[in-house]
Structures are given as structure tokens and as C-alpha cells.
């Protein structure tokens, strides 16, 4: 049975968008229950299957009512640095302490306003506090190792989903709507080809670089690929599709179609090879835009719009999805730009340096704009694991990496969530730094399947 949930607060004079956003995350995204805020106590009491009182004290709410304390964050506005008050673990859903503790009772027990914590996590307030530049890397990306989730041990599990589901199971007679665990395979195409379709000047310049840097294998391999006697190492698309087909996975590709720059070094977007590749991929998979470094750092949206239009013209239809190159994100500015350019679903929400769940969620949910205090028309699709994170940032062996993948998969399956992989066409090429990673990816695909 799916309950109708009614919520009222004796301590809130006027509901804010933050209150409605928490209902979206907790009930719509995680539990699948219809829920509404009531602005009058009478409307709250009449009807509904489950009654929740947010704020005040339990005595103000009455019997057979679920009480959640109010730490005040949902009634405020703007970004603020938090002075943490931690809840008692035994009084917190999931049995782990959370911030936004509220003192209550003669013994001053610290109860958890876990709704404020849900808002703080999902809206990514942590990353928008001024003066946190030391927590960013050279690309300006907030680092997962500096997050509270990493410090508290939450990062490698969708902790919002876990806490919400534990609360529902322990505090109510209803069960979360039945969801099915799902693994999703996505591929970023930063370099569509290693040698082909780059034009004579780029090919000549790359060959000279190989020569001067002593990369003799590449120097000798390049002409063989260009003459057609060997396949291009990064042309791994048919192999990818074969592997995904074995597990019933539909690939989602994100294509870099940027003007060439020091940070965006893909194959020219107007080359015949790129056109043929996109034509093939659109027949067998989902294809979306991979907005460039330059588009993210630009003072306006013209570069982003241009890249979106390029792919739209090649595909022949409107684009709704995107993933930022380098996973570049500055909230809420990055979200606003995507929303303004017609992108309705962003697939960038993950850390480059750490696997896990940046927002505490594995399922898609709507972004929240802390500048304008509004729920946005942009759905965020979280990333769980990226190939470069395992190899470049954590420097894990294949055995260690597979253990980490298995652990994260188990956490996601427990909450019937969605585990999204972010891989690259070049990381399954078995070449250069990625030697051995083709077989590793085959093992990953087996591990992430439902048990």
C-alpha cells in the first residue's frame, strides 16, 4: 500500500521552496509516496494515511504522529557555513550520527533534523560556501576527499536513500514503493579516435611530438592506422556495444564537439569520421552532448549553445541531456547555464577524485538553486564510479578496484537504487596507460549486475 502523506509544522509561519524540495527528495524520489505540506492544522488532521509533524515538540503534535525536529535551515535563505550540532546515533534513522542535531527533553537528547541534512546534501550547500577554495583542485573542482560525506564515511553509499528507507521501515507501517536496482553504462567520448580524422596539421604535429618524446611505438603505429592496415586504438565502439548487449545494457554516450583548445583536444567536430561515428551511435545507443572546458569557463552561454547545436544538427533532434567535460561544476551557476540552454538532465554529479555519491543519492532528482531559492527544471543524474578515479586518482590495482566496485554495488542494490558507471572509449582500448583495463571492464560489468 502506498500511503498518502500529510505534513504540518507548528513552528513554521510560511513554507519556503526548501520545505517543498525536501518533500520532493524524500517522498517523490526515494520512497515513491505522494506527500503534501498543509498550511493549517485542520487540513493536516483531516484525511491522509500518514501524518508527520515537523518542528515544535512531540507534545504539540499529538499521539500517533511522526515527529521530526526543526533545526531552522529550511526556513532560512542563502548559503551559510554550518556550526555543526551532531545528533545521537541511536536517535537517528540508520543508527549513524548526522549534523543538524536538535536538543530535546530533560536529558537534552540530540535528535536529528535529518530533513535539513537531506536539503543541505541534495542542494550541495557545502560546495557553495565562500572561502573554500583550498578544497578545490587546479581545475576549480570541489574535491570529494574534502567533503563531509567522505570524512564521516557516507560517500561510498547513497546515504540519503539509506536513511530515508530506514526511517520509513522503522517509524511507519508502510514500505517504500518497490523499485528495482539498475546498473547504467555511460561513456564519455573525449577523444573519439587516437589517430584518425584529425586533419593533416594535427596529424603531423602529433607525429613530431611522438618523435621528440621518444614514443617510437606511437610514431610507427600512426602511419599504419592512417593507411588502414590497423584499426584505430580508440575505435572501441563495436566492442563496447557487444559487451553491453550481453547484459542488456543500453549505452549512453556523451560526445565532445568543442573547438580545439589546450583543454579540449578531441577530434574536429566537423570531420567526416566524427559524423559517421555519431550516425552509427545514434542507431544503437543514446547520444548526448559533453560540454567543453571552454564552454564552462566562458563568460556567457554562446559556446555551450554552439556545441549543443552542433550535435543537434548531426542527430537531427533536440538535446535534453549533457555531462560536463572534466565533470566541471560550480553550483548553481553550472546548473543555471544548462537549464537556460534547454538541457533538462545533467549527468555530471560525481567527484573526479573519489567514487561514491556526491549528493547522497543514486537516483535522479531535481537541482535546487540557492541563489534564487527555487526548485530547478533540471534533473541531476548521479555518477557512482568513474574509470579515471580508480586508475589515475586512487591508483588502485585491478583487484582493489574491483573490490571497491563490488562494495558500492552492494550499497546501491540494498536501497534499490541506480548505479551509474562513467567510462571512456579509450579506457577499454588496452593501450598505453589503459593496458589491461579492457578485461577489467568486462569484470566490472559482471559485478554490477543484480545479485
DAHU-V423705 format. One record per helix or strand of 3 or more residues. SS is the DSSP state (h for helix, s for strand). FROM is the first residue (numbers start at 1). TO is the last residue. If there is no record, write none. Layout:
BEGIN
SS:FROM:TO / SS:FROM:TO
END
This chain:
BEGIN
s:5:8 / h:17:31 / s:35:37 / h:41:45 / s:50:54 / h:58:61 / s:66:68 / h:73:75 / h:89:91 / s:101:104 / s:109:112 / h:114:122 / h:125:128 / h:133:135 / h:144:146 / h:148:152 / h:159:171 / s:182:189 / h:200:212 / h:216:226 / h:237:246 / s:252:255 / h:272:284 / s:286:289 / h:293:297 / h:302:315 / h:325:327 / h:333:340 / s:365:369 / s:374:380 / h:387:393 / h:398:414 / s:418:424 / h:425:428 / h:432:434 / h:437:447
END
